[in-house]
Amino acid sequence: HGAIITNNGQFAPRFEYIQKICAERDRHSSLKKKENGHDLDILGTAEGTTCVSLHGHLFDTGLINKAFDLLEENHARFHLIHCEVHPNLRAKSISSATIEISASDRDALQEVLGRLETLLRSLPLAEASMTQVKPASSAIAPTNTMPKIMESNSAYLRNNKDAAAMSMPSDASPLYCRSFLPKRKQHVVCLGAGMVSEPLVEWLSRDSNITIQVISGVAGQAQALAQRMRRANVTGRTVDVLQDADTIQHLCSTADCVVSLLPATMHLPIAEACIRARTSLVTASYVSDEMQQLHVRAQEAGISILCEMGLDPGMDHMSAMKIIDEVKLEGGTVTSFASWCGGLPSPEAANNPLRYKFSWSPRGVLSASQNNARYLKNGDVVEVAGEELLASAVPVDFFQAFAFEALPNRDSLKYSEMYSIPEARSLYRGTLRFQGFSAIMNQFRQMGLLNTNKAVLPGSLKCPSTWRQLMQSNLVKFTGDTAWCDETLACLKYLGVFSDASLSRKRGWAVADEFCGLIESKLSYLPGERDMVAMHHKIGVTMPDGRTQTRTCSFVGYGQVDGPTIMASTVGLTAAAGAHLVLTGSLTNQGVMTPTTSQVYTPALELLRKEGIKFVEEIIGHDKTNDADPLATAFSKAHSKNADVKMPQDNSKSPLIDRNTPLFDRNTRVAHRSAVQQRIWPFVTANPHLDGHQD
């Protein structure tokens, strides 16, 4: 077949990219100057410069034209380093282009890259991918590799002599191609050898060029993890992180990346050691005020401190920001935002009165159940005191196969700035539990079982030595059966608090310490039981033409029987994605950061997808325009009609429970209200926190 490239002296629309390429190459040549007898490439040395490699059906889908248009519209300069075009004669006949991009500064460059990534996602037929590589001018391929590169570029032509193909290597800058350069060994230090560390170590150690040293303060724990891996590139070592600062400093200095999966309170000295060593750090914990204060120092050291790379926080940020950025790219405005997440036992394992189980120390769960919280409801700030948090739980029904309730999760107001959604009049983040959990835990709190103060008995009263004595002492406000609900009494009996079981009474003990030990022993997972994670976002949107939408994003996953928990997998693999970005040089931002930029969330979500952790997104259009709060409107309608839903049911015989066959494995689709007039969308929730209704 032939093609019309020019007509009347003008390029045909599908070949306009040629003119743009020529113009940019001329401009690139003019930006070179002589220094000490050598060419100096100004584009390649600028701070806001990078190199990207595009692969896919770039030309027949018009993607290359759209990419160049996007760069011009965003006032970015670009230079085509290499271009290889193949006809669409077979599945593997894809084209590639390596482009050097320069913007005014680093922030502007990241904005351009984010828009390019969104463009690629908007053209699924292009089957395109984008990889960020080192700028060609600063990473010249060795002379002996160039014949291999040119050989590869012409291989298709030799094997397909009758096919029309085009290869355009630049004579200005040799192609930097990662696959042809020798791959150096890289070293990762993983601090922590608990359950979430194992999925991270397993994933990173699949690459034999990466060595991982696991560090734990518990004797033998890191070595045991390394033995389970059975890989030569994984080793374990016992080090007291808090006491042996010199060893930790040495470990950080020898690493290409440090991952800290230790408790959040231990991150600060590790971050300071990484700054001194100029080694990037990845954590799964929230950014504390003290950590944020290290931002400038980290920038000066030229490193990234990537925090909140776990499940919540982590996956929640990334899945939400993907939708928010897409809304903004379409010219829309986010008018309301709600997000829920919970780590729970799978339904068949929720076989106790509390309907909850603990896969590690329950102290964090008990502490979180008494945190202060606040959220935004129709423009008004709602404050919830810690002692009232458990009483504020309400039923939610967006996953109708599960009887969930939700508790407000800390400070939701800060996400207005963090997610750049200042127009949102409702902001809510909640924690999911099975219904009944909060009521029982609230009565435990009222009894004093969650009291973290040191136990002190007045006068000469004898300190209790058994649970029966403790429940009868003035340390616990148990005033008889009639004061408490039947569910609470059933749970207390299940836990055995009325028995003569001995108390541990460790030095400086508190009632909460004893209670944590008790429920950890009684409410732990048994062999063969699975955990479960549920996450759901609901985002109200107003489009430029006044139409309103509700966009949702959902994930439900289960742990493997006698294998990794889904909690460990989601946290560990997300942290592994952060480490991967550091090791590959794809993370160019520096300082203290969270995964709210496309530079992080796009590759991280793709890594999770390949590991079977997938989200499903939905867009629901509404008939009315200019609704003040389409999210609240959707909530209100949920009260008036029951949803006719088809939700995946948990069934031990169903392949859906296998992590390799995700529960949500379908393409994003758009559901307009006209197509669902007889039912409400199944993920609409009647949450009174946001719409003022009571169940």
URTA-V701664 format. One record per residue. RES is the residue in one letter. OMEGA is omega in whole degrees, 0 to 359 (* if undefined). Layout:
# URTA-V701664
RES,OMEGA / RES,OMEGA
This chain:
# URTA-V701664
H,178 / G,180 / A,176 / I,183 / I,179 / T,177 / N,181 / N,176 / G,181 / Q,175 / F,173 / A,186 / P,184 / R,180 / F,179 / E,180 / Y,181 / I,179 / Q,179 / K,178 / I,181 / C,181 / A,181 / E,178 / R,176 / D,180 / R,179 / H,180 / S,180 / S,181 / L,178 / K,176 / K,181 / K,175 / E,183 / N,176 / G,182 / H,175 / D,175 / L,183 / D,183 / I,180 / L,185 / G,182 / T,180 / A,182 / E,182 / G,183 / T,174 / T,180 / C,178 / V,177 / S,179 / L,178 / H,178 / G,176 / H,191 / L,191 / F,182 / D,176 / T,182 / G,183 / L,183 / I,176 / N,181 / K,179 / A,179 / F,176 / D,181 / L,180 / L,179 / E,181 / E,180 / N,174 / H,177 / A,174 / R,179 / F,180 / H,180 / L,180 / I,183 / H,178 / C,179 / E,186 / V,177 / H,174 / P,182 / N,182 / L,180 / R,187 / A,185 / K,182 / S,179 / I,180 / S,178 / S,177 / A,175 / T,188 / I,172 / E,186 / I,179 / S,176 / A,186 / S,178 / D,185 / R,181 / D,179 / A,178 / L,180 / Q,177 / E,179 / V,180 / L,177 / G,179 / R,176 / L,179 / E,178 / T,177 / L,180 / L,180 / R,183 / S,180 / L,184 / P,180 / L,179 / A,182 / E,189 / A,174 / S,179 / M,178 / T,178 / Q,180 / V,179 / K,177 / P,185 / A,184 / S,181 / S,180 / A,183 / I,179 / A,178 / P,184 / T,184 / N,177 / T,185 / M,176 / P,179 / K,180 / I,181 / M,177 / E,179 / S,182 / N,184 / S,183 / A,182 / Y,180 / L,181 / R,184 / N,181 / N,188 / K,182 / D,183 / A,176 / A,180 / A,184 / M,176 / S,186 / M,175 / P,181 / S,176 / D,181 / A,183 / S,177 / P,180 / L,170 / Y,182 / C,185 / R,186 / S,181 / F,180 / L,178 / P,183 / K,183 / R,176 / K,176 / Q,187 / H,179 / V,173 / V,178 / C,180 / L,184 / G,182 / A,178 / G,186 / M,183 / V,181 / S,187 / E,177 / P,178 / L,182 / V,181 / E,183 / W,182 / L,185 / S,173 / R,176 / D,183 / S,178 / N,178 / I,173 / T,181 / I,174 / Q,182 / V,183 / I,176 / S,176 / G,178 / V,184 / A,176 / G,185 / Q,180 / A,179 / Q,179 / A,177 / L,180 / A,179 / Q,178 / R,180 / M,181 / R,178 / R,185 / A,183 / N,177 / V,177 / T,179 / G,181 / R,177 / T,179 / V,174 / D,187 / V,184 / L,185 / Q,186 / D,184 / A,182 / D,179 / T,178 / I,178 / Q,179 / H,179 / L,179 / C,182 / S,182 / T,186 / A,169 / D,177 / C,175 / V,175 / V,179 / S,175 / L,177 / L,174 / P,186 / A,182 / T,183 / M,186 / H,189 / L,179 / P,177 / I,178 / A,179 / E,176 / A,178 / C,178 / I,178 / R,182 / A,184 / R,179 / T,182 / S,185 / L,175 / V,176 / T,178 / A,187 / S,175 / Y,175 / V,177 / S,177 / D,180 / E,178 / M,180 / Q,179 / Q,178 / L,186 / H,184 / V,179 / R,178 / A,177 / Q,179 / E,178 / A,178 / G,182 / I,175 / S,170 / I,186 / L,183 / C,175 / E,177 / M,177 / G,177 / L,177 / D,15 / P,175 / G,179 / M,179 / D,178 / H,189 / M,181 / S,178 / A,183 / M,176 / K,180 / I,182 / I,179 / D,178 / E,177 / V,181 / K,179 / L,178 / E,179 / G,182 / G,180 / T,176 / V,183 / T,177 / S,182 / F,175 / A,182 / S,179 / W,177 / C,177 / G,170 / G,191 / L,167 / P,174 / S,187 / P,182 / E,179 / A,178 / A,191 / N,175 / N,185 / P,180 / L,180 / R,183 / Y,174 / K,185 / F,178 / S,171 / W,185 / S,182 / P,184 / R,180 / G,179 / V,180 / L,179 / S,181 / A,181 / S,179 / Q,178 / N,169 / N,179 / A,172 / R,181 / Y,182 / L,181 / K,180 / N,177 / G,180 / D,178 / V,178 / V,180 / E,177 / V,179 / A,183 / G,181 / E,179 / E,187 / L,183 / L,180 / A,183 / S,182 / A,180 / V,176 / P,173 / V,187 / D,180 / F,168 / F,190 / Q,176 / A,184 / F,176 / A,183 / F,166 / E,185 / A,174 / L,175 / P,184 / N,174 / R,186 / D,179 / S,186 / L,184 / K,182 / Y,172 / S,178 / E,184 / M,180 / Y,180 / S,178 / I,184 / P,182 / E,183 / A,180 / R,175 / S,179 / L,183 / Y,171 / R,186 / G,175 / T,182 / L,171 / R,172 / F,184 / Q,182 / G,181 / F,188 / S,180 / A,179 / I,180 / M,179 / N,177 / Q,172 / F,179 / R,180 / Q,177 / M,184 / G,181 / L,178 / L,183 / N,182 / T,178 / N,179 / K,183 / A,179 / V,177 / L,180 / P,173 / G,185 / S,180 / L,182 / K,180 / C,182 / P,179 / S,177 / T,179 / W,179 / R,179 / Q,179 / L,181 / M,179 / Q,182 / S,179 / N,175 / L,179 / V,183 / K,176 / F,188 / T,179 / G,186 / D,188 / T,184 / A,188 / W,182 / C,183 / D,181 / E,179 / T,179 / L,178 / A,180 / C,178 / L,178 / K,178 / Y,181 / L,177 / G,183 / V,179 / F,180 / S,177 / D,176 / A,185 / S,172 / L,178 / S,178 / R,176 / K,184 / R,181 / G,188 / W,174 / A,179 / V,180 / A,178 / D,178 / E,182 / F,177 / C,178 / G,181 / L,184 / I,176 / E,180 / S,184 / K,187 / L,175 / S,179 / Y,176 / L,178 / P,180 / G,179 / E,183 / R,171 / D,186 / M,173 / V,176 / A,179 / M,181 / H,173 / H,173 / K,188 / I,176 / G,187 / V,169 / T,182 / M,184 / P,180 / D,178 / G,178 / R,177 / T,180 / Q,166 / T,179 / R,182 / T,179 / C,188 / S,175 / F,170 / V,180 / G,182 / Y,174 / G,179 / Q,176 / V,182 / D,177 / G,180 / P,173 / T,177 / I,176 / M,179 / A,182 / S,182 / T,179 / V,184 / G,181 / L,176 / T,176 / A,177 / A,177 / A,177 / G,178 / A,179 / H,178 / L,178 / V,185 / L,181 / T,182 / G,181 / S,180 / L,184 / T,176 / N,180 / Q,183 / G,178 / V,186 / M,175 / T,185 / P,183 / T,177 / T,182 / S,177 / Q,179 / V,191 / Y,181 / T,179 / P,181 / A,178 / L,177 / E,177 / L,179 / L,180 / R,180 / K,178 / E,176 / G,180 / I,189 / K,175 / F,170 / V,181 / E,178 / E,175 / I,180 / I,177 / G,180 / H,181 / D,185 / K,173 / T,177 / N,172 / D,181 / A,182 / D,182 / P,178 / L,178 / A,178 / T,179 / A,179 / F,182 / S,182 / K,181 / A,180 / H,189 / S,182 / K,177 / N,181 / A,172 / D,192 / V,172 / K,182 / M,175 / P,179 / Q,177 / D,182 / N,184 / S,180 / K,184 / S,177 / P,181 / L,182 / I,180 / D,180 / R,179 / N,173 / T,190 / P,179 / L,179 / F,183 / D,177 / R,185 / N,175 / T,179 / R,180 / V,179 / A,180 / H,183 / R,180 / S,181 / A,182 / V,184 / Q,185 / Q,180 / R,174 / I,181 / W,189 / P,183 / F,175 / V,183 / T,177 / A,185 / N,183 / P,177 / H,188 / L,184 / D,174 / G,180 / H,176 / Q,179 / D,*
